Amino acid sequence: MKIALITLGCRVNQYESDAMAELLIGAGHCITSDPSEADVCIVNTCTVTNIADRKSRQMLSKAHRLNPEARLIAAGCWSQRSPEQAANIEGVDAVLGSADRSKIVEIVEGLFKAPAEDNADMLDENFEPFNNKIHTRDIMRETEFEELSAAREGRTRAYLKIQDGCNKFCTYCAIPYARGRLRSRSLASVRSEAEKLNAEGFVEVVLTGIHLMSYGVDFKDGTNIVDAVNCFSGLEGIGRIRFGSLEPHLMTEEIISALAKEKRICRQFHLSLQSGSDTVLERMNRGYTTEQYLHICVSLRKAFGEDTAITTDIIAGFPGETEEEHMETIEFIRKVPLSRAHIFPYSRRSGTKAAAMRDQLSNAEKSRRAGELISVSRELEREYISKYVGRVEPVLVEEAENGLSYGCTDTYVKTVIDTELPPNTLVRVQIDSVKEEKDGELSLLSHRIG
């Protein structure tokens, strides 16, 4: 069968889509990028915001319109939180949540069994379906990490998921209810996957998870993110190790010092901030102050170099946020300073504490504040990137066409090289200038040296 996978949301979702694709290919099916020619279409949904929920619903409806004859599966975070709503969308044949993605082959093939079989034999006692169409389970009861492998042949950057779930329950966030509690991948499995990626020739590997800095906490033996990094010891084909989003309150001096000993770690750390106001951080239940966050940034730059890139996420217009608190955030991100920030207007999520808080801001006000933060973020990014002009930097080539190559520095700055070079290779380039696109996207223009 031909199967199309459509992925919404984060890198973890993409990893899981790739893993499902690998399982399906292993079972003899083929993956297509065109839903209109597929026998089965799987939409891996997201629920991080209300907009993500809406996009998930819209994508399921669109997939059905593009190919009404195809079987349609709703999977992922939104499907986990709203299984019955997903099942009621026209054209949806099955709903799979945030667990049992390893059973995707049985679910897909079960859709083509005779009605008399009622698909019962494709399930086991671990499934807790509301009916034969919905294959979700109580994610909050999950205690084991689901082993999924995703090699992603043909790409230059591989993602390795080592952790799932979150125990933090920030007041605005619905993800713990969609992903369940913290579960970590065993060190033996991390090593095995790292060896696989090394053998396949990937130069850069990104460690990902829902609450990455919590890796190993559930083992209760002192295991942490440093141990996961140490799993790459001796795998010399992998030249870069990058992290996904990291949580500040678990980033200690000891961890920073230990990580700095691994020279392959990229000098870009995505430290989730969410607000530069201590009073807002307290209402968010983030577990750290701006002073602690700044101290971590200083420590990282001391350990990895002053050019270390600190990127982050910020929520604009959290319930009760005053104009003064908003300005505190603007002043703080200048003080850090950040090299880039992803700005999101606050999204009210049902079932979270923040949804019931007083003084919810209007959409117009949240949009205004988000716009101001975006403007400052772009200014900071421009200042950071401009420092590269005249320097020599290593760049990982990711693609090449029409006489040019495209890649990233280890600080995750997009770079254009003035000649075509083989993808998945590290090259030294001289930075000549900064290019700004019409949408404000910045990149470095360079030429190869040596």
C-alpha positions in Angstrom: 0.0 0.0 0.0 1.0 3.6 -0.5 0.9 5.6 2.7 1.1 9.4 3.2 2.3 10.9 6.5 1.5 14.5 7.3 3.1 15.9 10.4 2.1 19.0 12.4 4.0 20.4 15.4 7.4 19.8 16.9 10.6 17.8 16.1 9.4 15.0 18.4 6.3 14.6 16.3 8.5 14.5 13.2 10.7 11.9 14.7 7.6 9.8 15.5 6.3 10.2 12.0 9.6 9.0 10.7 9.6 6.1 13.0 6.1 5.1 11.9 7.2 5.4 8.3 10.2 3.1 9.0 7.9 0.5 10.5 5.5 0.7 7.5 8.3 0.4 5.0 9.7 -2.6 6.9 6.3 -4.3 6.5 6.4 -3.9 2.8 4.4 -0.7 2.3 5.7 2.4 0.6 5.6 6.1 1.7 4.4 8.8 -0.6 4.5 12.6 -0.2 1.3 13.0 -2.2 -1.9 12.3 -0.1 -4.0 12.2 -3.3 -2.3 9.0 -4.5 -2.2 7.3 -1.1 -4.2 4.3 0.1 -3.8 5.5 3.7 -3.2 9.0 5.0 -1.9 9.4 8.6 -2.1 12.9 10.1 0.2 13.3 13.1 -1.5 16.1 15.1 -0.4 18.7 17.5 -2.1 20.4 20.5 0.4 22.9 21.8 -2.0 25.8 21.1 -5.6 26.4 20.1 -4.3 27.2 16.7 -2.5 23.8 16.6 -5.8 22.1 17.5 -7.6 23.9 14.7 -4.9 23.1 12.1 -5.1 19.5 13.1 -8.8 19.4 12.5 -8.4 21.3 9.2 -5.6 19.0 8.0 -7.7 15.9 8.6 -10.6 17.4 6.7 -8.2 18.5 3.9 -6.7 15.1 3.6 -10.2 13.6 3.2 -11.1 16.1 0.6 -7.9 15.4 -1.4 -8.5 11.7 -1.4 -12.0 10.6 -0.2 -11.2 6.9 -1.1 -8.1 6.7 1.2 -8.3 5.4 4.7 -7.6 8.2 7.2 -5.9 7.9 10.6 -5.7 10.7 13.1 -2.7 10.3 15.4 -0.6 12.2 17.9 -1.2 14.8 20.6 -4.5 16.4 19.6 -6.0 13.0 18.9 -4.9 11.8 22.4 -6.6 14.8 24.1 -9.7 14.8 21.9 -10.2 11.2 20.5 -13.9 11.3 20.1 -13.8 14.7 18.4 -11.2 13.3 16.0 -13.2 10.2 15.4 -16.2 12.3 14.4 -14.4 14.2 11.7 -15.7 13.1 8.3 -13.5 10.5 6.7 -11.5 9.5 9.8 -11.3 5.7 10.0 -9.1 5.3 13.1 -7.7 7.4 16.0 -4.3 6.7 17.5 -3.0 8.9 20.4 0.4 9.3 21.9 1.1 5.7 22.6 1.2 2.5 20.6 2.7 4.1 17.5 4.8 0.9 17.3 1.5 -0.8 16.4 0.9 1.4 13.3 1.3 -1.5 11.0 -1.4 -3.6 12.7 -3.7 -0.5 12.7 -3.2 0.3 9.1 -3.6 -3.3 7.9 -6.5 -3.8 10.2 -8.4 -1.1 8.3 -8.5 -3.4 5.3 -9.8 -6.5 7.0 -13.3 -7.8 6.4 -15.9 -6.1 8.6 -16.8 -9.4 10.2 -13.4 -9.6 11.8 -14.3 -6.3 13.5 -10.5 -5.6 13.7 -10.4 -7.3 17.1 -7.4 -9.4 16.4 -5.1 -6.5 15.8 -5.5 -5.2 19.3 -4.1 -6.6 22.6 -4.8 -6.1 26.2 -2.8 -2.9 26.3 -5.3 -1.1 24.1 -8.1 0.6 25.9 -10.3 1.7 23.0 -13.6 3.6 23.5 -14.7 1.6 20.5 -13.1 -0.2 17.5 -12.4 3.1 15.8 -10.5 4.7 18.7 -7.2 3.2 19.8 -6.1 5.5 22.6 -5.2 4.6 26.1 -4.8 6.5 29.4 -1.5 8.2 28.7 -1.1 9.3 32.4 -0.7 5.7 33.3 2.2 5.0 31.0 5.5 4.3 32.7 7.7 2.8 29.9 9.4 4.7 27.1 8.2 3.5 23.7 11.1 2.3 21.7 10.9 3.8 18.2 13.7 4.0 15.7 13.9 6.6 12.9 17.0 6.6 10.7 15.8 9.2 8.1 17.8 8.1 5.1 19.1 10.9 2.9 19.0 13.6 5.5 22.1 15.4 6.9 20.7 15.9 10.4 19.3 13.0 12.4 16.9 13.4 15.4 17.2 10.9 18.3 14.3 10.9 20.7 15.5 10.0 24.2 12.7 11.1 26.4 8.9 11.6 26.5 6.3 13.1 28.8 6.5 15.8 31.4 6.0 16.0 35.2 6.2 19.8 35.3 2.5 20.9 34.7 3.1 24.6 33.9 -0.1 26.4 34.3 -0.6 27.2 30.6 0.5 23.9 29.1 -1.6 21.0 27.9 1.3 18.8 26.7 1.5 16.7 29.9 -2.1 15.6 29.4 -1.3 14.7 25.8 2.1 13.0 26.4 1.8 11.7 29.9 4.5 11.6 32.6 8.2 11.5 32.2 9.7 8.4 30.6 13.3 8.1 29.5 15.0 5.9 26.9 17.5 3.4 28.4 21.2 4.3 27.9 21.7 1.0 26.1 19.0 1.9 23.6 20.5 5.4 23.2 23.9 3.9 22.5 22.4 1.4 20.0 20.6 4.2 18.1 23.7 6.4 18.1 25.7 3.6 16.7 23.1 3.1 14.0 23.2 6.8 13.0 27.0 6.8 13.0 27.1 3.8 10.7 24.6 5.5 8.3 26.9 8.5 8.0 25.0 11.3 9.8 27.3 14.1 10.8 24.9 15.8 13.2 22.5 14.3 15.7 19.9 16.2 17.6 18.8 14.8 21.0 15.1 15.5 21.4 12.4 15.0 24.0 9.3 16.7 25.5 11.2 17.7 28.7 14.8 16.9 27.6 16.6 18.1 30.7 14.6 15.6 32.8 16.2 12.7 31.0 17.0 9.9 33.5 15.1 11.4 36.4 12.7 8.4 36.3 15.6 6.0 36.6 16.3 7.3 40.2 20.0 6.4 40.0 21.5 9.8 39.1 21.4 9.3 35.3 21.1 12.6 33.5 21.6 14.3 30.1 25.4 14.0 30.4 25.1 10.2 30.4 23.0 10.3 27.2 25.7 12.5 25.6 28.4 10.0 26.7 26.7 7.3 24.7 28.3 9.0 21.6 31.8 8.3 22.9 34.0 6.7 20.2 31.5 7.4 17.4 33.8 9.6 15.4 31.6 9.8 12.3 29.2 12.0 14.2 30.8 15.5 14.3 28.0 17.4 16.0 25.7 16.8 18.9 22.8 19.3 19.2 20.1 19.6 21.8 16.4 20.3 21.4 14.6 22.6 23.8 16.1 22.6 27.4 14.6 23.5 30.7 16.6 26.1 32.7 15.7 25.0 36.2 17.6 21.6 35.7 20.7 23.1 34.1 23.3 23.0 36.8 26.9 24.2 36.9 28.0 20.5 37.2 26.0 19.6 34.1 27.4 22.6 32.1 30.9 21.7 33.1 30.5 18.1 32.1 28.9 18.9 28.8 31.7 21.3 27.9 34.2 18.4 27.9 32.4 17.0 24.8 33.8 19.2 22.0 31.2 18.0 19.5 28.3 19.7 21.3 26.9 22.6 19.3 27.2 26.1 20.8 23.5 26.7 20.5 21.2 26.1 23.5 17.4 26.6 23.2 16.6 27.5 26.8 12.9 27.8 27.3 12.2 31.2 29.0 8.4 32.0 28.4 8.6 35.3 30.2 11.2 37.8 31.4 9.1 38.9 34.4 9.5 37.0 37.7 5.9 37.6 38.7 4.7 36.1 35.4 7.1 33.2 35.7 5.7 32.4 39.2 2.1 32.4 37.8 3.3 30.1 35.0 4.8 27.7 37.6 8.1 27.7 35.7 10.3 27.0 38.7 13.0 29.6 38.1 13.6 33.3 38.2 15.1 35.6 35.6 18.2 35.9 37.8 18.7 32.2 37.7 18.0 32.1 33.9 20.6 34.8 33.3 23.2 33.0 35.5 22.7 29.9 33.3 23.3 31.9 30.1 26.4 33.4 31.6 27.7 30.0 32.6 27.0 28.5 29.2 28.9 31.3 27.5 31.7 31.0 29.9 32.0 27.2 29.3 31.4 27.2 25.5 32.5 30.7 24.4 31.0 34.2 24.2 29.6 33.5 20.8 27.3 30.7 22.2 23.8 31.2 20.8 21.0 31.4 23.4 17.6 30.9 21.7 14.2 30.6 23.4 10.4 30.7 23.4 8.3 33.5 24.9 4.6 33.7 25.5 3.1 37.1 25.0 0.0 38.2 27.0 -0.2 35.6 29.7 -3.3 36.1 31.9 -2.9 39.1 34.1 0.3 40.3 32.4 0.5 44.0 33.0 2.2 46.4 30.6 5.0 46.7 33.2 5.5 42.9 33.2 5.5 43.0 29.4 8.2 45.6 29.4 10.2 43.6 31.9 10.4 40.8 29.3 11.6 43.1 26.6 14.3 44.5 28.9 15.3 41.1 30.0 15.8 39.5 26.6 18.0 42.5 25.7 20.0 41.9 28.9 20.7 38.2 28.2 21.1 39.0 25.2 19.2 36.4 23.1 20.3 35.5 19.6 16.8 34.5 18.6 13.3 34.1 20.2 10.2 32.4 19.0 7.2 34.4 20.1 3.7 33.0 20.7 0.6 34.9 21.9 -0.8 33.1 24.9 -3.3 30.3 23.9 -6.0 29.4 26.4 -6.0 25.7 26.8 -8.9 23.9 28.4 -8.1 21.9 31.5 -5.1 24.0 32.5 -4.9 26.3 35.5 -4.2 29.4 33.4 -7.4 29.0 31.5 -9.3 29.8 34.7 -7.2 32.7 35.7 -8.6 36.2 35.9 -7.7 39.1 33.6 -7.4 37.2 30.3 -6.1 39.6 27.7 -7.8 40.3 24.4 -6.5 38.8 21.2 -5.7 42.3 20.0 -3.6 43.1 23.0 -1.8 39.7 22.9 -1.1 40.3 19.2 0.3 43.8 19.9 2.7 42.6 22.6 3.7 39.6 20.5 4.5 42.1 17.6 6.7 44.2 19.9 8.6 41.1 21.1 9.1 39.9 17.5 10.5 43.3 16.6 13.0 43.2 19.5 13.9 39.5 18.7 14.7 40.4 15.1 16.9 43.3 16.2 18.8 41.0 18.6 19.2 38.3 15.9 20.5 40.8 13.5 23.1 42.1 16.0 24.2 38.5 16.8 24.5 37.4 13.2 26.3 40.6 12.0 29.2 39.6 14.3 30.0 36.7 12.0 31.0 38.9 9.0 34.7 38.4 8.3 35.0 35.2 10.4 35.9 31.7 9.3 33.3 29.1 10.5 32.7 25.4 10.0 29.3 24.8 8.2 27.4 21.5 7.7 26.2 21.4 4.1 22.6 20.2 4.0 21.7 20.7 0.4 23.1 22.1 -2.8 21.6 23.3 -6.1 22.0 25.9 -8.8 25.6 26.5 -8.0 25.0 27.2 -4.3 25.2 25.2 -1.0 23.0 25.6 2.1 23.8 24.7 5.7 24.2 25.9 9.3 27.0 26.9 11.6 27.1 25.0 14.9 25.3 28.0 16.4 22.4 27.2 14.0 22.8 30.2 11.8 21.7 29.5 8.2 24.6 29.9 5.7 24.7 30.1 1.9 28.0 29.0 0.3 28.9 30.3 -3.2 29.5 26.8 -4.7 27.9 23.4 -4.8 29.3 21.0 -2.3 28.4 17.4 -1.2 25.6 17.4 1.4 26.4 16.0 4.8 29.9 17.4 4.8 31.5 19.9 7.2 33.4 22.7 5.4 35.2 25.8 6.4 33.9 29.0 5.0 34.6 32.7 5.1 31.6 34.8 6.1 31.2 37.7 3.6 27.9 39.4 4.5 24.4 39.1 6.0 21.4 38.6 3.7 17.9 39.6 4.8 14.8 38.2 3.0 11.6 40.0 2.5 10.0 38.1 5.4 12.9 39.2 7.7 14.7 35.8 7.6 18.4 36.3 8.0 21.3 34.2 6.6 25.0 34.4 6.1 26.6 34.6 2.6 30.0 33.0 2.4 32.6 31.3 0.3 34.6 28.1 0.9 38.2 28.3 2.0 40.9 25.7 2.1 
